[in-house]
Amino acid sequence: MTKRHGYALLAAVLAVIVVISAAIYLGVTHTDDGSQDTISAGPRTPRNSAAPASAGTWIGSWAASPAAAEPGTQRNGFAGRSIRNVVHTSVGGDNARITLSNLYGQQPLSITHASIAVAVGPNNPAVAPGTLRRLNFNGNTSVVIPAGQQVMSDAVRIRVPHDTDLLVSTFSPTPSGPVTIHPHARQVSYAADGDRTEDPNGRAYNQQSTSWRYLSAVDVLSNESNGTVVVFGDSLTDGISSTMGANARWTDTLADRLRTETGGPRYGVVNEGISGNRVLSDGNGTPADNPSGLSRFDRDVLNRTGVKAVVIALGVNDILRNPHQNNPDRITEGLRELTRQAHTRGIRVVGATLMPFGGHRGYEPELEGVREAVNEEIRNGQVFDEFVDFDKALRDPYDPRKLRHEYDSGDHLHPSDAGYRKMADTFNLTQLRGSAAAEL
């Protein structure tokens, strides 16, 4: 072969390579995050990636404790309908994963389709453009959750902003009741007929609910935060009297402070408050509605993602609800047991004094004495690693048995929005950082 023929052959080979490369290039499309999706003949579906896009730390950005079975869902659950939960993030990240609970179900819950997206605006079921992602479970688009169990999704690549509403949608094709809920969400979520999990405009979601259904946690992979603080309490933490849809719970303000102020730790905040919750006593049923703090602490605190600290604000309902717990030692011993459990995982514990309830319909002078005795033990350092004095911050200086007027929602027990802000502002953020004490 002559040299000229050799060059010609080499040129022909290079031409073939160029043609093949062009065909391959035309067969893919580049997404805005630099990854590639194969073009299919059918309509495009949201891209997924189970692998994290970058290094970081898994942080709890939002959570809510499963607390009850939804009335009227015992037989069919939400068969043939989609649920779109609206939740508000405390911290952001580049990947996300969710936890779904069938704790109160009496039969397996089949989820055949699930998605996550950033909402186009506050309290809105419509999706912000380009943010809808299909969720997988162990690589599959469907999952069956046994009765009494929960499941975590695979990680999906999505840019989750902090202090923003997310939309988590699920579709269940078959009867699977009762539905596990967190009532009193102070947030409107939605439902729709049919599989609308990838509906971007939200117009089909014409049914509203003030409970979160199935969803119990959203974690994010964060480069800005390095831990999670769990707030564990009752209706005062759940934010029962805060303005609907305004994210005016004291935990929301605490999240804002941790994200913006210097000197404190960079933690996500998850709210594990349940209205009516007690330290010592479960509600009715099996599993119990409104499980006691002692029975749910492992699930709602120790097993949350990236927990570095817990704030415990429990005890008022043990005093107020029948049968009244008139022995302050039993309440404080229950709170100490929660502290001991946290210490087994190296988790720091900050406890809250019990706020006044003078003027509330359940007020009795002897119950006020129990509250004061519990607070005395907390202030003496005999219960928690540190304490935050909600009682001192919100009580009326002229009548310490009552809330100050501007901090009272009107029922003389639950704070107003201003009262919730005061609770969060009372925190010394540095108390949340550091190792747990060895023993109390």
C-alpha positions as CSV (number, residue, x, y, z in Angstrom):
1,M,0.0,0.0,0.0
2,T,1.4,3.4,-1.0
3,K,1.6,6.2,1.5
4,R,-1.0,8.1,-0.4
5,H,-3.4,5.2,-0.2
6,G,-2.7,4.9,3.5
7,Y,-3.7,8.5,4.1
8,A,-6.9,8.0,2.1
9,L,-7.9,5.0,4.2
10,L,-7.2,6.9,7.4
11,A,-9.3,9.9,6.2
12,A,-12.2,7.5,5.4
13,V,-12.0,5.9,8.9
14,L,-12.1,9.4,10.5
15,A,-15.1,10.3,8.5
16,V,-17.0,7.3,9.7
17,I,-16.1,8.1,13.3
18,V,-17.4,11.7,12.8
19,V,-20.7,10.4,11.4
20,I,-21.2,8.0,14.2
21,S,-20.3,10.6,16.9
22,A,-22.8,13.0,15.4
23,A,-25.5,10.4,15.5
24,I,-24.8,9.6,19.1
25,Y,-24.8,13.3,20.0
26,L,-28.2,13.9,18.3
27,G,-29.6,10.9,20.3
28,V,-29.1,12.7,23.6
29,T,-30.2,15.9,25.2
30,H,-28.3,17.8,27.9
31,T,-30.2,18.9,30.9
32,D,-29.6,22.1,32.8
33,D,-27.5,20.3,35.5
34,G,-25.1,18.9,33.0
35,S,-26.5,15.3,33.0
36,Q,-27.9,13.5,30.0
37,D,-31.3,12.0,29.3
38,T,-32.0,9.6,26.4
39,I,-34.7,11.0,24.0
40,S,-37.6,8.6,23.6
41,A,-40.3,8.5,21.0
42,G,-43.0,9.2,23.6
43,P,-43.4,12.3,25.9
44,R,-40.6,13.3,28.2
45,T,-40.9,12.2,31.8
46,P,-39.1,13.8,34.7
47,R,-35.5,12.7,35.0
48,N,-34.2,11.0,38.1
49,S,-30.9,10.1,39.6
50,A,-30.6,7.9,42.6
51,A,-27.0,8.9,43.0
52,P,-26.2,12.2,44.8
53,A,-25.0,14.9,42.5
54,S,-22.5,16.2,45.0
55,A,-21.0,15.6,48.4
56,G,-22.8,16.8,51.4
57,T,-24.7,15.8,54.6
58,W,-28.1,14.3,54.8
59,I,-30.2,16.7,56.9
60,G,-33.8,16.7,58.0
61,S,-35.5,19.6,56.3
62,W,-39.1,18.8,57.3
63,A,-41.0,16.2,59.2
64,A,-44.3,15.5,60.9
65,S,-45.2,12.7,63.3
66,P,-47.8,10.1,62.2
67,A,-50.5,10.7,64.7
68,A,-53.8,9.1,63.8
69,A,-56.0,7.2,61.3
70,E,-58.1,9.5,59.1
71,P,-61.8,9.2,59.8
72,G,-63.8,7.8,56.9
73,T,-60.9,6.1,55.2
74,Q,-61.1,2.7,57.0
75,R,-62.4,0.7,53.9
76,N,-60.9,2.3,50.8
77,G,-58.3,4.7,51.9
78,F,-57.6,7.0,48.8
79,A,-58.0,4.3,46.1
80,G,-57.8,5.8,42.6
81,R,-56.9,9.2,43.9
82,S,-53.7,11.3,44.2
83,I,-52.6,13.2,47.2
84,R,-50.4,16.3,47.0
85,N,-48.9,17.3,50.3
86,V,-47.6,20.8,50.7
87,V,-44.7,21.1,53.1
88,H,-42.3,23.9,54.0
89,T,-38.5,23.4,54.0
90,S,-36.2,24.6,56.8
91,V,-33.0,24.1,54.8
92,G,-32.2,23.4,51.2
93,G,-30.0,21.0,49.3
94,D,-29.2,19.4,45.9
95,N,-30.9,16.1,46.4
96,A,-34.0,15.0,48.3
97,R,-35.7,11.8,49.6
98,I,-39.0,11.2,51.4
99,T,-40.4,8.9,54.0
100,L,-43.9,7.5,53.7
101,S,-45.8,5.9,56.6
102,N,-48.5,3.3,56.7
103,L,-48.4,3.2,60.5
104,Y,-52.2,3.3,61.0
105,G,-53.1,1.2,57.9
106,Q,-54.7,-2.2,58.4
107,Q,-53.6,-3.5,55.0
108,P,-50.7,-3.0,52.7
109,L,-50.5,0.5,51.0
110,S,-49.7,0.3,47.3
111,I,-48.0,3.5,45.9
112,T,-47.6,3.1,42.1
113,H,-46.4,6.6,41.3
114,A,-44.8,9.4,43.4
115,S,-43.2,12.7,42.7
116,I,-41.6,15.7,44.3
117,A,-41.4,19.3,43.1
118,V,-40.9,22.9,44.2
119,A,-44.2,24.7,44.4
120,V,-44.7,27.7,42.1
121,G,-45.6,29.8,45.1
122,P,-46.8,29.5,48.8
123,N,-49.8,27.3,49.4
124,N,-50.1,26.5,45.7
125,P,-50.5,23.0,44.2
126,A,-48.9,24.1,40.9
127,V,-45.3,23.1,40.1
128,A,-42.4,25.5,39.5
129,P,-41.2,24.9,35.9
130,G,-38.4,22.4,35.6
131,T,-38.6,21.1,39.1
132,L,-40.9,18.0,38.9
133,R,-39.1,14.7,39.6
134,R,-40.4,11.2,39.7
135,L,-39.5,9.3,42.9
136,N,-38.3,5.7,43.0
137,F,-38.2,3.2,45.8
138,N,-35.2,0.8,45.6
139,G,-35.0,1.5,41.9
140,N,-38.8,1.0,41.2
141,T,-41.5,3.5,40.6
142,S,-43.9,1.6,42.8
143,V,-43.7,0.3,46.3
144,V,-45.9,-1.6,48.7
145,I,-45.8,-0.5,52.4
146,P,-46.9,-3.2,54.9
147,A,-49.4,-2.2,57.5
148,G,-47.7,-0.5,60.4
149,Q,-44.5,0.2,58.5
150,Q,-42.8,3.0,56.6
151,V,-40.5,3.3,53.6
152,M,-37.8,5.8,52.4
153,S,-37.5,6.7,48.8
154,D,-34.3,6.7,46.8
155,A,-32.5,10.0,46.5
156,V,-33.5,12.2,43.6
157,R,-31.5,15.1,42.1
158,I,-33.5,18.3,42.6
159,R,-32.5,21.7,43.8
160,V,-34.5,22.3,47.0
161,P,-34.5,25.9,48.2
162,H,-34.6,26.7,51.9
163,D,-37.8,28.3,53.4
164,T,-39.9,27.1,50.4
165,D,-43.0,25.0,49.8
166,L,-42.4,21.6,48.3
167,L,-45.1,19.4,46.7
168,V,-44.9,15.6,47.4
169,S,-47.5,13.7,45.4
170,T,-48.5,10.0,45.6
171,F,-51.1,7.8,43.8
172,S,-52.7,4.7,45.3
173,P,-54.6,2.5,42.8
174,T,-56.2,0.1,45.3
175,P,-58.1,0.2,48.6
176,S,-55.6,0.6,51.5
177,G,-57.2,2.2,54.5
178,P,-57.2,3.6,57.0
179,V,-55.0,6.5,55.9
180,T,-52.1,7.6,58.2
181,I,-52.3,11.3,58.9
182,H,-50.8,14.2,60.8
183,P,-53.8,16.3,61.7
184,H,-53.8,20.1,62.5
185,A,-51.0,20.7,59.9
186,R,-51.8,24.5,59.7
187,Q,-51.1,24.0,56.0
188,V,-53.5,23.3,53.2
189,S,-52.7,20.2,51.1
190,Y,-54.6,18.7,48.2
191,A,-56.2,15.6,46.6
192,A,-57.3,14.8,43.0
193,D,-59.1,12.0,41.2
194,G,-56.9,9.7,39.1
195,D,-53.2,9.6,38.8
196,R,-52.1,13.3,38.8
197,T,-48.7,12.9,40.4
198,E,-47.0,14.5,37.4
199,D,-49.7,17.2,36.8
200,P,-47.7,20.4,36.7
201,N,-50.5,23.0,36.9
202,G,-52.3,21.6,39.9
203,R,-55.8,22.4,38.4
204,A,-57.0,18.8,39.1
205,Y,-56.2,19.2,42.8
206,N,-59.6,20.6,43.7
207,Q,-60.0,18.9,47.1
208,Q,-58.4,20.4,50.1
209,S,-57.2,19.0,53.4
210,T,-55.6,20.5,56.6
211,S,-53.9,17.1,57.4
212,W,-50.7,15.7,55.9
213,R,-51.3,12.2,54.6
214,Y,-48.7,9.4,54.5
215,L,-45.8,11.7,54.3
216,S,-43.6,11.9,57.5
217,A,-40.2,13.3,56.4
218,V,-38.3,15.1,53.7
219,D,-34.5,14.9,53.9
220,V,-32.1,17.0,51.7
221,L,-28.4,16.5,50.9
222,S,-26.9,19.8,52.0
223,N,-23.6,21.6,51.8
224,E,-24.7,24.4,54.0
225,S,-26.1,22.6,57.1
226,N,-24.4,19.9,59.2
227,G,-27.1,18.5,61.4
228,T,-30.8,18.4,62.4
229,V,-32.5,19.6,65.5
230,V,-35.8,17.8,66.3
231,V,-38.4,19.7,68.2
232,F,-40.5,17.3,70.2
233,G,-43.7,18.5,71.7
234,D,-47.5,19.0,71.8
235,S,-49.9,21.5,70.2
236,L,-47.7,24.4,71.3
237,T,-45.0,23.0,69.1
238,D,-47.4,21.8,66.4
239,G,-48.5,25.4,66.1
240,I,-52.2,24.7,66.5
241,S,-53.2,28.4,66.9
242,S,-50.8,29.9,64.4
243,T,-52.1,31.5,61.2
244,M,-53.0,28.9,58.5
245,G,-50.5,28.6,55.7
246,A,-48.2,31.3,57.1
247,N,-45.5,29.1,58.6
248,A,-45.8,31.0,61.8
249,R,-45.0,28.2,64.2
250,W,-42.2,28.9,66.6
251,T,-40.2,26.1,65.0
252,D,-40.4,28.0,61.7
253,T,-38.9,31.1,63.3
254,L,-36.2,29.0,65.0
255,A,-35.3,27.6,61.5
256,D,-35.0,31.1,60.2
257,R,-32.7,32.1,63.1
258,L,-30.5,29.0,62.7
259,R,-30.1,29.7,58.9
260,T,-29.4,33.4,59.1
261,E,-27.7,34.3,62.5
262,T,-24.0,33.9,63.2
263,G,-22.8,32.0,66.3
264,G,-25.3,29.2,66.2
265,P,-25.1,25.8,64.5
266,R,-26.3,25.3,60.9
267,Y,-29.1,22.8,61.6
268,G,-32.3,21.9,59.8
269,V,-35.4,22.0,62.0
270,V,-38.0,19.2,62.0
271,N,-41.2,19.6,63.9
272,E,-42.4,16.5,65.7
273,G,-45.2,18.1,67.7
274,I,-48.6,16.4,68.1
275,S,-51.6,18.3,69.4
276,G,-52.6,16.9,72.8
277,N,-49.5,14.9,73.2
278,R,-48.4,13.8,76.7
279,V,-45.1,12.5,78.1
280,L,-46.6,9.5,79.9
281,S,-50.0,8.5,78.4
282,D,-51.0,7.1,75.0
283,G,-54.3,7.8,73.3
284,N,-56.8,5.2,72.4
285,G,-56.6,2.4,69.7
286,T,-54.0,0.0,68.4
287,P,-51.7,1.4,67.3
288,A,-52.5,4.3,69.7
289,D,-53.7,7.6,68.3
290,N,-51.5,10.3,69.7
291,P,-48.8,8.0,71.2
292,S,-47.0,9.2,74.3
293,G,-43.7,10.9,74.2
294,L,-42.0,7.9,75.8
295,S,-43.4,5.5,73.2
296,R,-42.7,7.6,70.1
297,F,-39.3,9.1,71.0
298,D,-37.3,6.4,69.2
299,R,-39.3,6.7,66.0
300,D,-39.7,10.5,65.9
301,V,-36.3,11.6,67.3
302,L,-33.7,8.9,67.5
303,N,-34.4,7.6,64.0
304,R,-34.6,11.0,62.2
305,T,-31.8,11.9,59.8
306,G,-28.7,13.6,61.1
307,V,-29.9,14.5,64.6
308,K,-27.5,16.5,66.7
309,A,-30.0,18.0,69.2
310,V,-33.5,17.7,70.4
311,V,-35.7,20.3,72.0
312,I,-38.4,18.8,74.3
313,A,-41.5,20.9,75.1
314,L,-43.9,18.4,76.8
315,G,-45.8,18.1,80.0
316,V,-48.7,20.5,80.0
317,N,-51.2,18.0,78.6
318,D,-50.1,15.5,81.3
319,I,-51.3,18.1,83.8
320,L,-54.4,19.4,82.0
321,R,-55.9,16.3,80.3
322,N,-58.0,13.7,82.2
323,P,-57.0,11.8,84.2
324,H,-54.8,14.7,85.6
325,Q,-51.2,13.8,86.4
326,N,-50.9,15.5,89.8
327,N,-47.5,14.1,90.7
328,P,-44.8,16.4,89.2
329,D,-42.2,13.7,90.0
330,R,-43.7,11.3,87.5
331,I,-43.7,14.0,84.8
332,T,-40.1,15.0,85.4
333,E,-38.9,11.4,85.6
334,G,-40.6,10.8,82.2
335,L,-38.7,13.8,80.8
336,R,-35.4,12.5,82.3
337,E,-36.0,9.2,80.6
338,L,-36.3,11.0,77.3
339,T,-33.0,12.7,78.0
340,R,-31.4,9.4,78.9
341,Q,-32.5,7.9,75.6
342,A,-31.1,10.8,73.7
343,H,-27.8,10.5,75.4
344,T,-27.5,6.9,74.2
345,R,-27.1,8.4,70.7
346,G,-25.0,11.4,71.8
347,I,-27.8,13.8,71.2
348,R,-27.9,17.1,73.1
349,V,-31.2,17.9,74.9
350,V,-32.6,21.3,75.5
351,G,-35.9,21.3,77.5
352,A,-38.6,24.0,77.8
353,T,-40.3,25.2,80.9
354,L,-44.1,24.7,80.9
355,M,-46.0,27.9,80.0
356,P,-48.9,29.2,82.1
357,F,-52.5,28.3,81.4
358,G,-54.4,30.5,83.9
359,G,-57.8,31.4,82.5
360,H,-58.0,28.3,80.3
361,R,-61.1,26.2,80.8
362,G,-59.1,23.4,82.4
363,Y,-57.3,25.6,84.9
364,E,-57.4,24.5,88.5
365,P,-55.2,26.0,91.3
366,E,-53.8,22.6,92.3
367,L,-52.8,22.0,88.6
368,E,-50.9,25.3,88.7
369,G,-48.9,23.9,91.6
370,V,-47.9,20.9,89.5
371,R,-46.7,23.1,86.7
372,E,-44.6,25.2,89.0
373,A,-43.0,22.2,90.6
374,V,-42.1,20.7,87.2
375,N,-40.6,24.1,86.1
376,E,-38.6,24.3,89.4
377,E,-36.9,20.9,88.6
378,I,-36.2,22.0,85.0
379,R,-34.6,25.3,86.2
380,N,-32.5,23.5,88.8
381,G,-30.8,21.6,85.9
382,Q,-32.2,18.2,87.1
383,V,-33.9,17.2,83.9
384,F,-32.2,18.4,80.7
385,D,-28.7,19.4,79.5
386,E,-29.9,23.0,79.0
387,F,-33.3,24.7,79.3
388,V,-35.1,27.5,77.5
389,D,-37.5,29.4,79.8
390,F,-40.7,29.8,77.7
391,D,-42.6,30.3,81.0
392,K,-40.6,33.4,81.9
393,A,-40.6,34.8,78.4
394,L,-44.4,34.6,77.8
395,R,-46.0,35.0,81.2
396,D,-47.8,38.1,82.4
397,P,-45.5,39.8,84.9
398,Y,-48.5,41.0,86.8
399,D,-50.2,37.6,86.9
400,P,-47.6,34.8,86.3
401,R,-50.3,32.2,86.1
402,K,-51.4,33.6,82.7
403,L,-49.9,34.4,79.3
404,R,-49.3,38.1,78.5
405,H,-52.2,39.4,76.5
406,E,-50.2,40.0,73.3
407,Y,-48.9,36.5,73.4
408,D,-52.2,34.8,74.0
409,S,-54.2,33.5,71.0
410,G,-57.4,33.9,73.1
411,D,-57.8,30.5,74.7
412,H,-55.3,31.3,77.5
413,L,-53.2,28.2,76.5
414,H,-51.9,28.5,73.0
415,P,-49.8,31.5,71.9
416,S,-50.6,34.0,69.2
417,D,-48.2,34.4,66.2
418,A,-46.4,37.0,68.3
419,G,-46.2,34.5,71.1
420,Y,-44.7,31.9,68.9
421,R,-42.1,34.4,67.6
422,K,-41.2,35.2,71.2
423,M,-40.7,31.5,72.0
424,A,-38.2,31.2,69.1
425,D,-36.4,34.4,70.0
426,T,-35.9,33.2,73.6
427,F,-33.5,30.6,72.4
428,N,-29.7,30.9,72.9
429,L,-28.8,29.1,69.8
430,T,-25.4,28.0,71.1
431,Q,-27.3,25.7,73.6
432,L,-28.1,23.5,70.6
433,R,-24.4,22.8,69.8
434,G,-22.1,20.5,71.7
435,S,-22.0,17.0,73.1
436,A,-24.7,15.5,75.3
437,A,-24.0,15.4,79.0
438,A,-22.8,12.0,80.3
439,E,-25.5,11.7,82.9
440,L,-27.9,13.8,84.9
